[in-house]
Amino acid sequence: MKVGHLFLYFFFFLTTFSFSSEICIYDAMGNCIEKRSNMSSLKDLRIQKGIKKYFVASSLKENGLYNSSFNEIAPKKQKGKKRWYEVDWNQGVKLCPEKNFNSGNGTWIVNGSAHIDSTNCVYVDGSPYTRSILVLYSRNLSDLTEADSSWILVNQVIIELTKNSYKIWDDHAKDYYGRPNKESKYKIIQLKQDLIVDKTELRIKDALWLKNGKSHNPLALDFEYYPEKDSILLLNYPLEVDADIYHYLQWRSENDGLRNIYTTIPKDSIDTTKILYKQNRSDWYVDVFDTSANGYRYPMKMELKVLQQGGQPSIFFWGDSANPVELSKYMNTKCGIDEWGVYPVKQYQPNQYRLYDIYGNAEEIYLENAEKNWVTIRYNCGAYDDTNIDIGEACKFIGKYKCRRKSAKNNSGWVGFKGLRLVRKLE
C-alpha cells in the first residue's frame, strides 16, 4: 500500500472505536473520503474498502483540519538506531521517520494497534496493560537488524544499574537455626544488568489479559485480603501469586515479541556461563532461568534490594530511620492496623526509581542464586515470618504495616500478600 513513499504493514487489526461526534474515514494519503455520524456501518466499509487502507480519527477540528490527540514525546534513552520511550497506561505515542534515516521507501511494523497520517508519522495507541510495544521502521524487510527500533514502555521504567556500586544492608541477623549471623553488615555490591522494570506489581487486569484462555487455572483471589468482590473494581488491585506464576513470564514475553527465559531443557544442552538452574526435574532434564536472554523474569535478590532502596546508600530509600510518617507517604500504613487487605496500585508516591508500592501491598518474589548455577524463588522478607529466622529490623518495621487478612486481630495473623513485579534486561 503506497503512502506517499512510505509503506505501512499492519500487524494488528482495526479495533472498535467510539466517538461522541462526527467521524471521518481517511484514505492512505490522509484525505477525508467520507464523513459519518456513527460507527454503525463501519463493518460494511471494512469489507468494501479493506481495513488495511483506512484508519479512523475523531472529528476534533483545528483550523479546518482533523487532528489526533496523540503527542510527540522525546525518548528516555537512545542508543544508535534504538529508542526507548516511557509512557503511562493508555498514553499514545507519535513516531516519525528519523531525519537522518536512509532515504527511500520505508515500512512501519508495529506490535500493537496504530495508524499513520499523511506526513508518514505513525500513531501508536495507548495500552491499558503493562507491557513493551516494539515499533520498527525499515527499508529492507529481509533484514530487520538495520531497522530503526523504538520500544514503547507502558508503565515501565529504565533503570541503569551497572554504572554504580550500591551499599546495601544484609537484613538477616540470624541464620535459619537462630544462630547469630556474623556476616550481617553493610556491603558494597555491583550488578550485572541494566533493567526495564514494571512500575507496579502485576495487576488482576494484566493477569487476565496475559492468560487470555491459555490457562484454565482460576486466579487465586483470596478475599480475606481483597476488600471487595466486584470484578470491575478489582482490576487495578495487585494479583496474588497463583498456579501460573512461571507462565506469566512466558506469556508476557510472547506478547511483547521477546524470548521466554524460563524453560525445561536437557541437561547436556545447558550453557552454564549464562543459565541459572531452578531445580531438577528428572535425571535428564532441568528447569532453568536463562538470565542472559531478553525476556521477562523476576528480579534477583540483590537487584530487588537496590530497587527497593531506590539506589540510595541507606536501609530505606528515605534514610536509615524507621519512620512511620515517612513510610505512610509510600504505602497504606493503616492496612496493618484497622484497614485490612490490599489496595489498588499507584495510590501512593513512588521511590527515586519511580517504582510504586515497592514496600507496600505485595510481598514480592525474587530469584536467589544460592550457589553457582543454582537458583530458587523466595519472598522478600520471608513473608514476614520470623518464627525460625530473624528477618532484620527493616523487614520487622515494614511488617507491622503490611496488609493482613480480614480475620487477623490486633496486628497479628499471617501477613505478606505475595505478588509479582516483572523485569527484563535492557538490551
WOHU-V136075 format. One record per pair of residues at least 24 apart in sequence whose ideal C-beta (glycine too) atoms are under 8 Angstrom apart, sorted by the first residue. I is the first residue (numbers start at 1). J is the second residue. D is the distance in Angstrom with one decimal. If there is no record, write none. Layout:
# WOHU-V136075
i=I j=J d=D
i=I j=J d=D
This chain:
# WOHU-V136075
i=1 j=28 d=5.6
i=1 j=52 d=6.1
i=1 j=53 d=6.0
i=2 j=28 d=7.1
i=3 j=28 d=4.8
i=3 j=29 d=7.0
i=3 j=116 d=6.3
i=3 j=120 d=6.6
i=4 j=29 d=6.3
i=4 j=118 d=6.9
i=4 j=120 d=6.3
i=5 j=104 d=7.6
i=5 j=105 d=5.6
i=5 j=120 d=7.5
i=6 j=97 d=7.5
i=6 j=105 d=6.6
i=6 j=106 d=5.6
i=6 j=107 d=7.9
i=6 j=108 d=7.4
i=6 j=116 d=7.3
i=6 j=120 d=4.4
i=7 j=105 d=6.0
i=7 j=106 d=7.0
i=7 j=107 d=4.8
i=7 j=108 d=7.7
i=8 j=52 d=8.0
i=8 j=107 d=7.3
i=8 j=108 d=5.1
i=8 j=116 d=5.2
i=8 j=122 d=7.6
i=9 j=107 d=5.7
i=9 j=108 d=6.8
i=9 j=109 d=5.7
i=10 j=51 d=7.7
i=10 j=52 d=5.5
i=10 j=110 d=7.6
i=10 j=114 d=7.8
i=11 j=109 d=6.0
i=11 j=110 d=5.9
i=11 j=111 d=6.1
i=12 j=110 d=6.4
i=12 j=111 d=7.9
i=12 j=112 d=5.9
i=12 j=113 d=4.8
i=12 j=114 d=6.7
i=13 j=51 d=6.9
i=13 j=113 d=7.9
i=14 j=46 d=6.8
i=14 j=51 d=4.6
i=14 j=54 d=7.9
i=14 j=55 d=7.3
i=14 j=56 d=7.4
i=15 j=113 d=5.8
i=17 j=56 d=5.6
i=19 j=58 d=4.9
i=19 j=59 d=7.0
i=21 j=58 d=7.3
i=21 j=59 d=5.0
i=22 j=59 d=4.0
i=23 j=56 d=5.9
i=23 j=57 d=7.2
i=23 j=58 d=6.5
i=23 j=59 d=5.8
i=24 j=56 d=7.6
i=24 j=57 d=5.9
i=24 j=59 d=6.1
i=24 j=66 d=5.5
i=25 j=54 d=5.8
i=25 j=56 d=6.5
i=26 j=54 d=6.3
i=26 j=55 d=5.8
i=26 j=56 d=7.5
i=26 j=57 d=6.5
i=26 j=66 d=8.0
i=27 j=53 d=6.6
i=27 j=54 d=6.5
i=28 j=53 d=5.4
i=28 j=54 d=7.6
i=29 j=118 d=5.8
i=30 j=117 d=5.5
i=30 j=118 d=2.5
i=30 j=119 d=7.6
i=31 j=118 d=7.6
i=32 j=66 d=6.6
i=35 j=59 d=7.8
i=55 j=115 d=3.4
i=55 j=116 d=7.2
i=56 j=115 d=7.7
i=57 j=115 d=7.8
i=68 j=92 d=7.9
i=68 j=94 d=7.4
i=68 j=117 d=7.0
i=68 j=123 d=5.5
i=70 j=94 d=4.5
i=70 j=123 d=4.6
i=70 j=124 d=7.9
i=72 j=96 d=7.5
i=75 j=150 d=7.4
i=76 j=153 d=7.6
i=76 j=158 d=5.7
i=77 j=158 d=5.4
i=77 j=426 d=7.8
i=81 j=146 d=7.8
i=81 j=147 d=7.1
i=81 j=148 d=4.9
i=81 j=149 d=6.3
i=82 j=149 d=5.1
i=82 j=150 d=7.7
i=82 j=151 d=7.5
i=83 j=148 d=7.6
i=83 j=149 d=7.1
i=83 j=150 d=4.4
i=83 j=151 d=7.1
i=84 j=150 d=7.6
i=84 j=151 d=4.8
i=84 j=153 d=6.2
i=84 j=158 d=5.9
i=84 j=196 d=7.9
i=84 j=426 d=7.9
i=85 j=150 d=6.5
i=85 j=151 d=7.0
i=85 j=152 d=5.0
i=85 j=153 d=6.5
i=86 j=153 d=5.0
i=86 j=156 d=6.8
i=86 j=157 d=5.9
i=86 j=158 d=6.9
i=87 j=126 d=7.0
i=87 j=152 d=6.1
i=87 j=153 d=6.8
i=87 j=154 d=5.7
i=87 j=155 d=8.0
i=88 j=154 d=7.5
i=88 j=155 d=6.4
i=89 j=126 d=6.9
i=89 j=127 d=6.8
i=89 j=128 d=5.5
i=89 j=129 d=7.5
i=89 j=130 d=7.5
i=89 j=154 d=6.3
i=89 j=155 d=5.5
i=90 j=126 d=3.9
i=90 j=127 d=7.1
i=90 j=128 d=5.5
i=91 j=126 d=4.7
i=91 j=154 d=7.6
i=92 j=123 d=6.0
i=92 j=124 d=6.1
i=92 j=125 d=5.4
i=92 j=126 d=4.5
i=93 j=123 d=7.5
i=93 j=124 d=4.8
i=93 j=126 d=7.8
i=93 j=152 d=5.3
i=94 j=121 d=5.6
i=94 j=122 d=7.4
i=94 j=123 d=5.4
i=94 j=124 d=7.8
i=95 j=121 d=6.5
i=95 j=122 d=5.1
i=95 j=124 d=6.8
i=95 j=135 d=5.9
i=95 j=137 d=7.7
i=95 j=150 d=5.7
i=96 j=120 d=6.9
i=96 j=121 d=4.0
i=96 j=122 d=7.7
i=97 j=121 d=7.8
i=97 j=137 d=5.8
i=97 j=148 d=7.6
i=98 j=137 d=7.6
i=98 j=148 d=5.7
i=101 j=137 d=6.9
i=101 j=148 d=6.0
i=102 j=139 d=5.8
i=104 j=139 d=5.6
i=105 j=139 d=6.5
i=106 j=137 d=5.4
i=106 j=138 d=6.5
i=106 j=139 d=5.3
i=107 j=136 d=7.7
i=107 j=137 d=7.1
i=107 j=138 d=5.2
i=107 j=139 d=7.3
i=107 j=141 d=5.9
i=108 j=135 d=7.1
i=108 j=136 d=7.3
i=108 j=137 d=5.8
i=109 j=135 d=7.3
i=109 j=136 d=4.2
i=109 j=137 d=7.8
i=109 j=138 d=6.9
i=109 j=144 d=7.6
i=109 j=147 d=7.7
i=110 j=134 d=7.8
i=110 j=135 d=5.1
i=110 j=136 d=7.8
i=111 j=135 d=7.5
i=111 j=256 d=7.1
i=111 j=257 d=5.3
i=112 j=152 d=7.8
i=124 j=152 d=5.9
i=126 j=154 d=7.4
i=127 j=154 d=4.7
i=128 j=205 d=7.0
i=129 j=154 d=6.9
i=129 j=205 d=6.8
i=129 j=206 d=5.3
i=129 j=209 d=5.0
i=130 j=154 d=5.9
i=130 j=155 d=4.2
i=130 j=156 d=6.6
i=130 j=198 d=5.4
i=130 j=199 d=7.6
i=130 j=200 d=7.0
i=130 j=202 d=7.4
i=130 j=203 d=7.5
i=130 j=206 d=5.4
i=130 j=422 d=7.9
i=131 j=155 d=8.0
i=131 j=156 d=7.8
i=131 j=252 d=7.0
i=131 j=255 d=6.3
i=131 j=256 d=5.6
i=132 j=156 d=6.4
i=132 j=196 d=6.9
i=132 j=256 d=4.7
i=132 j=258 d=7.7
i=132 j=424 d=7.7
i=133 j=256 d=7.4
i=134 j=256 d=7.2
i=134 j=257 d=5.6
i=153 j=196 d=6.2
i=155 j=198 d=6.5
i=155 j=199 d=5.0
i=155 j=200 d=6.4
i=156 j=196 d=5.3
i=156 j=197 d=6.5
i=156 j=198 d=5.7
i=156 j=199 d=6.4
i=157 j=196 d=7.3
i=157 j=197 d=5.7
i=157 j=199 d=5.9
i=157 j=353 d=6.5
i=157 j=354 d=5.1
i=157 j=355 d=7.2
i=158 j=194 d=7.3
i=158 j=195 d=7.8
i=158 j=196 d=5.8
i=158 j=426 d=6.0
i=159 j=194 d=6.8
i=159 j=195 d=5.2
i=159 j=196 d=7.7
i=159 j=197 d=5.5
i=159 j=307 d=7.1
i=159 j=353 d=5.4
i=160 j=194 d=4.5
i=160 j=426 d=7.1
i=161 j=191 d=4.3
i=161 j=193 d=6.8
i=161 j=194 d=5.6
i=161 j=195 d=6.1
i=161 j=303 d=7.0
i=161 j=306 d=6.4
i=161 j=311 d=8.0
i=162 j=190 d=7.4
i=162 j=191 d=6.0
i=162 j=192 d=6.7
i=162 j=193 d=6.7
i=162 j=194 d=5.4
i=164 j=311 d=6.8
i=165 j=189 d=7.0
i=165 j=190 d=5.3
i=166 j=190 d=7.4
i=166 j=191 d=7.2
i=166 j=306 d=4.9
i=166 j=309 d=7.6
i=166 j=311 d=6.6
i=166 j=313 d=7.4
i=167 j=313 d=3.9
i=168 j=302 d=7.1
i=168 j=305 d=5.0
i=168 j=306 d=6.7
i=168 j=309 d=6.8
i=169 j=315 d=5.3
i=169 j=392 d=7.6
i=169 j=394 d=7.0
i=170 j=392 d=7.8
i=171 j=381 d=7.4
i=171 j=391 d=6.1
i=171 j=392 d=2.7
i=171 j=393 d=7.4
i=171 j=394 d=5.6
i=171 j=395 d=5.7
i=172 j=389 d=6.8
i=172 j=390 d=6.7
i=172 j=391 d=6.7
i=172 j=392 d=5.9
i=173 j=390 d=4.5
i=173 j=392 d=6.0
i=173 j=393 d=7.9
i=174 j=389 d=6.1
i=174 j=390 d=4.0
i=175 j=389 d=7.2
i=176 j=388 d=6.1
i=176 j=389 d=5.5
i=177 j=388 d=7.9
i=178 j=388 d=7.2
i=178 j=389 d=7.4
i=178 j=390 d=7.5
i=184 j=392 d=7.8
i=189 j=302 d=5.4
i=189 j=306 d=7.7
i=191 j=302 d=6.5
i=191 j=303 d=6.1
i=191 j=306 d=6.6
i=193 j=291 d=7.4
i=193 j=303 d=7.9
i=193 j=425 d=4.6
i=193 j=426 d=7.3
i=194 j=425 d=6.8
i=194 j=426 d=3.9
i=195 j=299 d=7.4
i=195 j=303 d=6.9
i=195 j=423 d=4.8
i=195 j=424 d=7.0
i=195 j=425 d=6.3
i=195 j=426 d=6.1
i=196 j=423 d=6.7
i=196 j=424 d=5.1
i=196 j=425 d=7.5
i=196 j=426 d=5.6
i=197 j=299 d=7.6
i=197 j=307 d=6.5
i=197 j=353 d=7.2
i=197 j=355 d=6.5
i=197 j=421 d=7.2
i=197 j=423 d=4.8
i=198 j=421 d=5.3
i=198 j=422 d=5.1
i=198 j=423 d=7.1
i=199 j=346 d=7.5
i=199 j=350 d=7.0
i=199 j=354 d=6.3
i=199 j=355 d=5.9
i=199 j=356 d=5.5
i=200 j=238 d=7.6
i=200 j=345 d=4.0
i=200 j=346 d=5.8
i=200 j=355 d=7.9
i=200 j=356 d=5.0
i=200 j=357 d=6.2
i=200 j=421 d=7.5
i=201 j=238 d=4.0
i=201 j=239 d=7.3
i=201 j=345 d=6.0
i=201 j=357 d=5.9
i=201 j=361 d=6.2
i=201 j=362 d=4.8
i=201 j=364 d=6.9
i=201 j=419 d=4.4
i=201 j=420 d=6.3
i=201 j=421 d=5.3
i=202 j=238 d=6.9
i=202 j=239 d=4.9
i=202 j=248 d=6.5
i=202 j=419 d=6.5
i=202 j=420 d=4.3
i=202 j=421 d=7.0
i=202 j=422 d=6.6
i=203 j=235 d=6.7
i=203 j=236 d=5.6
i=203 j=237 d=6.6
i=203 j=238 d=6.2
i=203 j=239 d=6.2
i=203 j=345 d=6.0
i=204 j=234 d=5.4
i=204 j=235 d=5.4
i=204 j=236 d=7.5
i=204 j=237 d=5.6
i=204 j=238 d=7.7
i=204 j=239 d=5.2
i=205 j=235 d=4.0
i=205 j=236 d=6.4
i=206 j=239 d=7.3
i=207 j=239 d=4.6
i=207 j=244 d=7.8
i=207 j=248 d=7.0
i=208 j=235 d=7.8
i=210 j=247 d=7.9
i=210 j=248 d=5.7
i=210 j=251 d=4.1
i=210 j=252 d=6.0
i=210 j=255 d=6.9
i=211 j=244 d=6.9
i=211 j=251 d=7.2
i=212 j=251 d=7.7
i=214 j=247 d=7.4
i=214 j=251 d=6.4
i=215 j=243 d=8.0
i=215 j=244 d=5.2
i=215 j=247 d=6.1
i=217 j=242 d=6.4
i=217 j=243 d=4.3
i=217 j=244 d=5.4
i=218 j=242 d=7.7
i=222 j=405 d=7.7
i=224 j=341 d=7.8
i=224 j=405 d=3.9
i=224 j=406 d=5.3
i=224 j=407 d=6.1
i=225 j=340 d=7.8
i=225 j=341 d=5.1
i=225 j=342 d=5.5
i=225 j=403 d=6.2
i=225 j=405 d=6.2
i=225 j=406 d=7.8
i=225 j=417 d=5.2
i=226 j=341 d=5.9
i=226 j=342 d=6.5
i=227 j=340 d=7.3
i=227 j=341 d=4.4
i=227 j=342 d=7.7
i=227 j=343 d=7.7
i=236 j=344 d=4.3
i=236 j=345 d=6.0
i=236 j=346 d=7.8
i=237 j=342 d=5.9
i=237 j=343 d=7.3
i=237 j=344 d=5.5
i=237 j=345 d=7.3
i=238 j=342 d=5.8
i=238 j=345 d=5.9
i=238 j=357 d=7.3
i=238 j=361 d=5.1
i=238 j=362 d=4.8
i=238 j=417 d=7.4
i=238 j=419 d=4.5
i=239 j=419 d=6.1
i=239 j=420 d=6.7
i=240 j=362 d=7.7
i=240 j=417 d=6.1
i=240 j=418 d=6.3
i=240 j=419 d=6.3
i=241 j=365 d=6.9
i=241 j=418 d=4.4
i=241 j=419 d=6.4
i=241 j=420 d=6.6
i=245 j=365 d=7.6
i=245 j=377 d=7.9
i=245 j=420 d=7.1
i=248 j=296 d=7.8
i=248 j=420 d=6.4
i=248 j=422 d=7.2
i=249 j=295 d=6.9
i=249 j=296 d=4.8
i=249 j=297 d=6.0
i=249 j=298 d=7.7
i=249 j=422 d=7.0
i=252 j=296 d=4.6
i=252 j=422 d=6.2
i=253 j=295 d=4.0
i=253 j=296 d=5.0
i=253 j=424 d=7.9
i=256 j=296 d=7.8
i=258 j=294 d=5.4
i=258 j=295 d=4.5
i=258 j=296 d=6.9
i=258 j=424 d=6.8
i=259 j=293 d=4.7
i=259 j=294 d=5.8
i=259 j=295 d=4.5
i=260 j=293 d=7.7
i=260 j=295 d=5.4
i=261 j=289 d=5.7
i=261 j=290 d=4.8
i=261 j=291 d=6.6
i=261 j=293 d=4.3
i=261 j=295 d=4.1
i=261 j=296 d=7.2
i=261 j=297 d=5.3
i=262 j=287 d=7.2
i=262 j=288 d=7.3
i=262 j=289 d=5.6
i=262 j=290 d=7.9
i=262 j=297 d=7.1
i=263 j=287 d=7.6
i=263 j=288 d=6.4
i=263 j=290 d=7.6
i=264 j=288 d=7.5
i=272 j=373 d=5.1
i=275 j=373 d=7.3
i=276 j=367 d=7.3
i=276 j=369 d=6.0
i=276 j=373 d=6.2
i=276 j=374 d=7.0
i=276 j=375 d=4.0
i=277 j=373 d=5.5
i=277 j=374 d=5.1
i=277 j=375 d=6.2
i=278 j=375 d=5.7
i=278 j=376 d=6.9
i=278 j=377 d=7.7
i=279 j=376 d=7.2
i=289 j=367 d=6.5
i=289 j=375 d=5.6
i=291 j=425 d=7.6
i=292 j=425 d=8.0
i=294 j=424 d=6.5
i=294 j=425 d=6.1
i=294 j=427 d=4.9
i=295 j=424 d=6.2
i=296 j=422 d=4.7
i=296 j=423 d=7.1
i=296 j=424 d=5.0
i=297 j=367 d=6.9
i=297 j=422 d=7.2
i=297 j=423 d=6.3
i=297 j=424 d=6.8
i=298 j=365 d=4.9
i=298 j=366 d=5.9
i=298 j=367 d=5.3
i=298 j=377 d=7.0
i=298 j=420 d=6.9
i=298 j=421 d=7.5
i=298 j=422 d=6.9
i=298 j=423 d=7.1
i=299 j=366 d=5.4
i=299 j=367 d=7.0
i=299 j=421 d=7.1
i=299 j=423 d=5.0
i=300 j=366 d=6.3
i=300 j=367 d=5.1
i=300 j=368 d=7.4
i=300 j=369 d=6.4
i=301 j=366 d=4.9
i=301 j=367 d=7.0
i=301 j=368 d=4.7
i=301 j=369 d=7.4
i=301 j=378 d=7.3
i=303 j=366 d=7.4
i=303 j=423 d=7.2
i=304 j=364 d=6.6
i=304 j=366 d=4.4
i=304 j=380 d=6.1
i=307 j=353 d=6.2
i=307 j=355 d=6.2
i=307 j=358 d=6.5
i=308 j=351 d=7.6
i=308 j=358 d=5.1
i=308 j=359 d=6.7
i=308 j=380 d=7.6
i=309 j=351 d=8.0
i=310 j=351 d=3.9
i=310 j=352 d=3.4
i=310 j=353 d=5.2
i=310 j=355 d=7.6
i=310 j=358 d=7.9
i=311 j=352 d=6.1
i=311 j=353 d=6.6
i=312 j=352 d=6.6
i=315 j=393 d=7.6
i=315 j=394 d=5.1
i=316 j=359 d=8.0
i=316 j=394 d=6.8
i=317 j=351 d=4.7
i=317 j=352 d=5.9
i=322 j=393 d=6.9
i=322 j=394 d=7.5
i=322 j=397 d=4.1
i=324 j=401 d=7.2
i=327 j=359 d=6.9
i=327 j=397 d=7.8
i=327 j=398 d=7.1
i=327 j=401 d=6.5
i=330 j=357 d=7.8
i=330 j=358 d=7.4
i=330 j=359 d=5.8
i=330 j=360 d=6.4
i=331 j=357 d=6.6
i=331 j=359 d=5.3
i=331 j=360 d=2.5
i=331 j=361 d=7.0
i=331 j=401 d=6.6
i=332 j=360 d=6.2
i=332 j=401 d=7.8
i=332 j=403 d=7.8
i=333 j=401 d=4.2
i=334 j=401 d=7.9
i=335 j=360 d=7.9
i=335 j=401 d=7.0
i=335 j=402 d=7.4
i=335 j=403 d=4.6
i=335 j=404 d=7.4
i=336 j=399 d=7.8
i=336 j=400 d=5.7
i=336 j=401 d=4.1
i=336 j=402 d=5.3
i=336 j=403 d=6.8
i=336 j=404 d=6.1
i=336 j=411 d=6.3
i=336 j=415 d=7.2
i=337 j=401 d=7.5
i=337 j=411 d=6.3
i=340 j=403 d=6.9
i=340 j=404 d=5.6
i=340 j=405 d=6.6
i=340 j=406 d=4.5
i=340 j=408 d=6.6
i=341 j=403 d=5.6
i=341 j=404 d=7.8
i=341 j=405 d=7.9
i=341 j=406 d=6.4
i=342 j=403 d=4.9
i=342 j=417 d=5.5
i=343 j=403 d=7.7
i=355 j=421 d=8.0
i=359 j=398 d=5.4
i=360 j=401 d=7.7
i=360 j=402 d=7.7
i=360 j=403 d=7.9
i=361 j=403 d=6.6
i=361 j=417 d=6.7
i=361 j=419 d=6.7
i=362 j=417 d=5.4
i=362 j=418 d=6.2
i=362 j=419 d=2.7
i=362 j=420 d=7.5
i=362 j=421 d=7.8
i=363 j=402 d=7.4
i=363 j=415 d=7.9
i=363 j=416 d=3.9
i=363 j=417 d=6.1
i=363 j=418 d=4.8
i=363 j=419 d=7.0
i=364 j=418 d=7.8
i=364 j=419 d=6.1
i=364 j=420 d=7.1
i=364 j=421 d=5.2
i=365 j=418 d=6.9
i=365 j=419 d=7.6
i=365 j=420 d=5.8
i=365 j=421 d=7.8
i=379 j=416 d=6.6
i=379 j=418 d=5.8
i=381 j=416 d=7.2
i=383 j=414 d=8.0
i=383 j=415 d=7.3
i=383 j=416 d=3.5
i=383 j=418 d=6.7
i=384 j=415 d=4.8
i=384 j=416 d=4.7
i=385 j=416 d=7.3
